[in-house]
Structure formats: C-alpha cells, structure tokens
C-alpha cells in the first residue's frame, strides 16, 4: 500500500503571513496551479482513494489534483491543521515581535508549544493517528491532502520516529511525498517533496 502525502497549495492566508490553523481560507491562483502541478506529477500513480482535510484549501487542492480521474474526495477531520486558539488569524511577524521567545520555541519545536486556548501536539497526534488507522485499514493506495502539521506528524508516525522528528519534515506546496507500507507494519519513505 502506498500513501501519497500532499500539502495544500498556497492559500490567501499564506500571502497575508497569518497563523491560520483552522481558518478556512481559499487557494490563490498560484495555489490552484500548484494543485494542477502535483496532479500532473501523480498522473501515473495508481491512486485508488483520496482522503483530505475538510478545510477548503486542502479539499480544493485534492479536487484539482485529481481532476478527470473519477476519484471522490473523502473528508476527514483527523487531517485538519492544529487549532491555533488565540493565535488564530494573528499576523505572524507581529506575534514574533510581541512574544519572541515563545514564537522562536514554536519555530524550533512546535510539538512543545501549546497556543493559548489552542490544541496541543498530543491532541494533533492522537487524531492524525486515528485517521491513519482508518486509512490504512482500507488497504488502497491513497492520496492524503492536508496541512504541514498533520502531514509531518503522519510521517513520523508512519516511519516510527519519535515526536522530536516531526519538526524535521516540511512539506512544500506543489509537491508530493510517498510512503510505502510493507509487510509486518514496516514503512519505507519512497519520495519526499518530489
């Protein structure tokens, strides 16, 4: 079984430099082009199923990438981005000025920082793990479209890496990564940001 991991294309919130975890912002024209590009890169992949975060930037990326393939996009809340709580929709450079130590810690290791009134890494990990269990139980080669936080968490879970490794993965927009699940639960990273 292969899992193709794709981060949503550029969104309007990316352009505005906001922390925007659960905010439902649309793709930009560049984001739609990135979705088309990743669809072209995956043209020859034997994708049988697609599961996406329900946030519009991810679901739209999935629909564009799979255009013409007849594969429905299933939505799974387990793949949503981290809830940023009081930091949701806050201009990131301004937050860096107001809380430089906390923001630097978050950039260094977001698994150790809980946004005020927001979601912990433990919560993100639990729901991503549950989503992966559902997806893997199905057994089909699957395209997963989500956000950097859930995707980096999924990568660490799939490869059996410690939480500290989550920060080592950054999923670029317009690219895909592939993990192959082989016998006895082992996983192999086949591609990263291709």
Buried (B, 14 or more C-beta within 10 A) or exposed (E): BBBBBBBBBBBBBBEEEBBBBBBEBBBBEBBBBBBBBBBEBBEEEEBBBBBBBBBBBBBBBBBBBBEEEEBEBBBBEBBBBBBBBEBBBBEBEEBBEEBEEBBEEBEEEBBEBBBEEBBBBEEBBEBBEEBBEEBBEEEBBBBBBBBBBBBBBBBBBBBEEEBEBBBEBEBEBBBBBBBBBEEEEEBEEEBBBE
